[in-house]
């Protein structure tokens, strides 16, 4: 396997040892591919995904522009979905990615949308 992928996996497992999502404060998990970005709000106690948003969703797929801008829109979208389901506070799981660029943009969009973390 690629050493970059292995490095991220080790970081991810280390982060997940400390971060747990509960029913009152679920985990906001982020996955970044080369082209798109995905966000999920997960309750780790029951193992259920409560909300999800991505740059491939119908409402965001037509938007063109920089990937950082799309990430911010995904953050705002996940915050809107979470607010509709009564979730106001989450734990942010960056999944081994550096808190920079698209990951930071998604987090800022979620905060602007009303999520607290």
Order of alpha helices (4+ residues) and beta strands (2+ residues): alpha-beta-beta-beta-alpha-alpha-beta-alpha
